[in-house]
Amino acid sequence: MPRSVNHVASKAKRTRILKKTKGYYGARKNVWTVAKNTYEKGLTYAYRDRRNKKRNFRALWIQRINAAARLYDMSYSQLMGALHKNGIEINRKVLADLAVNNADAFKAIVEKVK
């Protein structure tokens, strides 16, 4: 009995991955094994960097809050400690946005906790 292989499905799989690697340099875009490895590695990087993105944004917010707090003679840690002690529930994302876009509101928060 002859060997039965589903060429339609395997070719479709190759075509799908080669379409996704379009624009890559050299053999990474048209040689099946190289393209497949590159594509899979790219998925790994994407998974990793979705998590790193959250870390980077938190670090950015902390730097912005620290810079704004120092204008009012407080450090970041002093400000955050005072916020928690006074029971003001505001997250770093909103606080950083206020520091950049609404200095008056940020100043009011700092004056309240001083």
C-alpha positions, 0 to 999 in steps of 0.5 A: 500500500502506498504511503499517504501524506497530506500535502495540502495541509503541510504546504498550507502550513509552510505557506502560512509561516513563510507569509509571516516571515516576509520582510526578513533578511536573507534566507530567513524569509524563504528557506523553510527551516530557517524561516520556521526557526526564526518565526518560532524564536520571534514568538518567544521574544514576543511572549517575553517582551509583553511581560518586560513592557509592563516592567519598563512602564512601571519604571518609567512611571516611578522616574516621572513621579520621582522627578516631579516629587523632587520639585517639592522637596520630597523623594519618590519613596517619601511621597509614596510612604506619605500617600499610603500613610494618609490612605490615598489610593492612587496608582503610579500610572495615574500619578505619573500622568498627573505629574506630566500633564496636570502639575497643579493636581500633582502639587495639590496631592503633594501638599495634602500629604506633606 
